[in-house]
Amino acid sequence: MLLQLNFTNPNKKISVMFEKVSVKILFTDEMIATQGILPFSLRNNTTRLQTIHLVAKPIFLPINDMVELRRQVTSNMIEYEIISRFRVKVVIGYTWCEMQTNVQETKRLRHYTNKQKILLVGEGDFSFSLSLARAFGSASNLTATSLDTQGELEQKFKNGKANVEELERLGCSVVYGVNVHSMITKPSVGGSAIYDRVIFNFPTHGSTMVSARVLVKDEDKGGEIHVIHKTEYPFSEWKLKTLGEKEGLDLIREVEFCLSHYPGYFNKRGSGGYSDSSFPVGKSSTFMFTKQFFY
């Protein structure tokens, strides 16, 4: 991935770190600022370069912060190539902000990719979200929600706090206190028809799909609602296909669910005195729904 940097005259000091990218900086001697500070902004010059959306336009790059710096002089031009394994971040003063890039490489875990905008509803200790984030190398495409408050989460799940902290470091939007009704009204969750995937892991009642229909994209835009659910009695009595049809959803596929497909994921009871305990998954499936065109 190659990012092109072009210089401006900023007035704020911001340092930049890049994740697994090669960055070339071209500038003349006259553009080198004092005290080893190089001001620049990012822009997309050709279709081969990645589009960068800056949190703030003015950027300063301290030379000493460059990783694996390589210098090449041509005429009066100096070329710096920066190769770093750090995540993409910018710091403005003392506040960390994210920079977003259109990642060229598609990373996949089962039915999900880093190019999908994914909403996860009713997470237990957030280990499923974290499994996706680790596979993608980023969580900037994830919004993970919990019915619990932050305090309840930390009290109920021994790994809850650590999982959330790692998710947030990877760029995930974590939202507490979300139920099937508030998920369509909370600004932090989103708006109408914005998600490529809405995922429910072992929901406790069937009304979850009502709100999900509002949040997921239309079928012609690839939107799907995934419900992971047990298929043996008495859970089979839910009749998910029928429930979906009543809410204007078509069941397009059913795939056997296996815990081992999601490294690090631990399903949780989530309530009662054994909230942090897992339960036998047994025979389970991922039920995949799309919106009915006429409803």
C-alpha positions in Angstrom: 0.0 0.0 0.0 1.5 3.3 -1.0 0.4 6.7 0.4 1.4 10.0 -1.2 2.2 12.9 1.0 2.1 16.5 -0.1 3.1 19.5 2.0 1.1 22.3 3.4 1.8 25.1 6.0 0.2 23.7 9.1 0.2 25.3 12.5 -0.4 22.3 14.8 2.1 19.6 15.7 0.8 16.1 14.9 2.8 12.9 14.7 1.8 10.1 12.5 2.2 6.3 12.6 1.3 3.9 9.8 0.3 0.3 9.9 2.1 -2.0 7.4 2.3 0.7 4.8 5.2 2.1 2.8 5.0 5.9 2.7 7.0 8.1 0.4 7.6 11.8 1.2 9.0 14.1 -1.5 10.0 17.6 -0.7 12.6 20.2 -1.6 15.3 21.5 0.8 13.3 24.7 1.2 10.4 22.8 2.6 12.3 21.3 5.5 11.1 23.1 8.6 13.3 23.9 11.6 14.0 21.5 14.4 13.6 18.5 12.2 9.8 19.0 11.7 8.3 18.2 8.2 4.8 19.5 7.6 2.6 17.6 5.2 -0.9 16.5 4.3 -2.1 13.4 2.6 -4.1 13.1 -0.6 -4.9 10.6 -3.3 -3.1 11.3 -6.6 -3.8 8.2 -8.6 -6.1 5.2 -8.5 -3.1 3.1 -7.3 -2.9 5.2 -4.1 -5.2 4.8 -1.1 -7.7 7.5 -0.2 -6.9 9.0 3.2 -9.5 10.9 5.3 -7.7 13.1 7.7 -9.0 14.0 11.1 -7.2 17.3 10.8 -5.6 18.8 7.7 -2.4 20.2 9.2 0.2 17.5 9.9 3.7 17.6 11.3 6.0 14.6 11.1 9.0 14.7 13.5 11.9 13.1 11.6 13.0 11.2 14.7 9.7 9.4 14.8 10.2 7.8 11.4 10.6 4.1 11.4 13.1 2.4 9.1 13.9 5.8 7.4 15.5 5.6 4.0 16.9 8.7 2.3 17.4 9.1 -1.4 18.5 12.4 -3.0 17.6 13.3 -6.6 18.5 16.8 -7.8 17.2 19.1 -5.1 14.5 16.5 -4.0 14.8 14.3 -1.0 12.8 11.1 -0.7 12.0 9.5 2.6 10.4 6.1 2.7 8.8 5.1 6.0 7.9 1.5 6.7 6.2 0.9 10.0 4.3 -1.9 11.6 2.3 0.4 13.8 -1.4 1.1 13.4 -2.6 4.1 11.6 -3.1 6.9 14.1 -2.6 10.6 14.4 -2.1 12.6 17.6 -3.3 16.1 17.9 -1.8 17.7 21.0 -2.6 15.1 23.7 -5.7 13.6 22.0 -5.4 10.4 19.9 -7.6 10.2 16.8 -8.0 7.6 14.1 -7.1 8.0 10.4 -9.1 5.8 8.1 -7.7 4.2 5.0 -9.4 2.2 2.3 -7.5 -1.1 2.9 -6.5 -2.7 -0.3 -6.2 -6.2 1.0 -9.4 -8.1 2.0 -9.1 -10.0 5.2 -11.8 -12.6 6.0 -13.0 -14.7 8.9 -15.7 -17.1 7.8 -18.6 -15.1 6.5 -17.1 -11.7 7.5 -14.5 -9.3 6.0 -12.8 -6.1 7.0 -14.6 -4.4 4.1 -18.0 -4.9 5.6 -19.6 -2.5 8.1 -20.6 -4.8 10.9 -22.9 -4.3 13.9 -22.7 -6.9 16.7 -25.7 -6.9 19.0 -25.9 -8.4 22.5 -22.2 -9.2 23.0 -21.3 -11.0 26.2 -17.6 -10.4 27.1 -17.0 -9.0 23.5 -14.8 -12.0 22.7 -16.7 -12.6 19.4 -16.1 -9.0 18.2 -12.4 -9.4 19.3 -12.1 -12.6 17.3 -13.1 -10.7 14.2 -11.0 -7.7 15.0 -7.8 -9.8 15.4 -8.5 -11.6 12.2 -8.9 -8.3 10.3 -6.0 -6.6 12.1 -8.4 -3.7 12.8 -11.8 -3.1 14.2 -12.6 0.2 12.5 -15.4 -1.5 10.6 -17.0 -2.9 13.8 -19.7 -1.5 16.1 -20.1 -3.8 19.1 -22.9 -3.4 21.6 -23.9 -4.8 24.9 -27.1 -4.8 27.0 -25.0 -4.2 30.1 -23.6 -0.9 31.3 -19.8 -0.6 31.4 -19.9 -1.3 35.2 -22.1 -4.4 34.8 -19.8 -5.7 32.1 -16.7 -5.4 34.2 -18.4 -7.0 37.2 -19.9 -9.9 35.2 -17.1 -10.9 32.9 -13.5 -11.3 34.1 -12.1 -10.6 30.6 -14.8 -8.0 29.6 -12.7 -4.9 30.4 -9.5 -6.2 28.7 -11.5 -7.3 25.6 -13.1 -3.9 25.3 -9.8 -2.0 25.8 -8.2 -4.1 23.0 -11.2 -3.6 20.7 -11.1 0.2 21.2 -7.3 0.2 20.5 -8.1 -1.5 17.3 -10.7 1.1 16.4 -14.0 -0.5 17.4 -17.0 1.5 18.4 -18.2 0.0 21.7 -21.7 0.9 22.9 -23.2 -0.1 26.3 -26.8 -0.3 27.3 -28.2 -1.3 24.0 -31.4 -3.4 23.7 -33.5 -4.4 20.7 -35.5 -1.2 21.0 -32.8 1.4 21.7 -30.5 0.0 19.0 -32.4 1.9 16.3 -32.5 5.2 18.3 -29.0 5.4 19.7 -26.9 7.8 17.6 -23.7 5.9 18.5 -25.1 2.7 16.9 -25.9 4.4 13.6 -28.9 5.1 11.4 -31.2 3.5 8.8 -29.8 0.9 6.4 -26.1 1.5 7.1 -24.7 -1.9 8.0 -23.6 -4.7 5.7 -24.0 -7.3 8.4 -25.9 -7.3 11.7 -25.0 -10.2 13.9 -26.8 -11.7 16.9 -25.1 -14.5 18.8 -27.5 -16.8 20.6 -30.3 -14.2 21.3 -32.7 -14.9 24.1 -35.9 -13.9 22.1 -37.0 -13.5 18.5 -37.8 -9.8 18.5 -34.2 -9.0 17.8 -34.8 -9.1 14.0 -37.4 -6.3 14.0 -34.8 -3.6 14.8 -32.1 -5.3 12.7 -34.2 -4.9 9.6 -34.1 -1.1 10.0 -30.3 -1.0 10.4 -29.2 -3.4 7.7 -28.7 -2.5 4.0 -31.1 -3.6 1.4 -30.6 -7.0 -0.3 -29.4 -5.4 -3.6 -26.7 -3.7 -1.6 -25.6 -6.9 0.0 -27.0 -6.4 3.5 -27.6 -9.5 5.6 -28.8 -10.2 9.2 -27.1 -13.2 10.8 -28.6 -15.0 13.8 -26.4 -17.7 15.4 -28.8 -20.1 17.2 -29.2 -23.6 18.5 -31.1 -25.9 16.2 -32.1 -28.7 18.6 -35.3 -28.9 20.7 -36.5 -26.7 22.4 -34.6 -24.0 20.5 -35.8 -25.3 17.2 -39.3 -24.3 18.3 -38.3 -20.7 17.6 -38.8 -21.4 13.9 -36.5 -18.6 12.8 -37.4 -18.9 9.2 -41.1 -18.1 10.0 -40.1 -15.4 12.5 -38.0 -13.7 9.8 -40.8 -13.9 7.2 -43.2 -12.1 9.6 -40.6 -9.3 9.8 -40.1 -9.0 6.1 -36.9 -11.1 6.0 -36.0 -14.0 3.7 -33.8 -16.9 5.0 -31.2 -17.2 2.2 -28.8 -19.6 3.8 -28.2 -21.8 6.9 -24.6 -22.7 7.8 -23.5 -25.0 10.6 -21.8 -22.9 13.4 -18.6 -24.1 15.0 -16.9 -22.3 17.9 -13.4 -23.3 16.7 -14.0 -21.1 13.6 -13.7 -18.0 15.8 -10.4 -18.2 17.8 -10.7 -16.6 21.2 -14.5 -16.6 21.2 -16.2 -17.8 24.4 -20.0 -17.8 24.5 -21.4 -16.6 27.8 -24.6 -17.2 29.7 -24.7 -13.4 30.4 -27.2 -13.4 33.3 -27.7 -14.9 36.7 -25.0 -16.1 39.1 -23.1 -17.8 36.2 -22.9 -14.9 33.8 -19.2 -15.6 32.9 -19.8 -19.3 32.3 -20.1 -20.8 28.9 -23.0 -23.0 27.8 -23.0 -26.1 25.5 -23.4 -24.9 22.0 -24.4 -28.3 20.7 -25.9 -28.2 17.2 -26.1 -24.6 16.1 -26.3 -22.7 12.8 -25.8 -19.2 11.4 -29.1 -18.2 9.9 -28.6 -15.6 7.2 -31.5 -13.3 6.3 -32.0 -10.5 3.7 -34.7 -7.9 3.5 -37.7 -8.7 1.4 -38.0 -6.3 -1.5 -41.7 -5.7 -1.0 -42.8 -5.5 2.6 
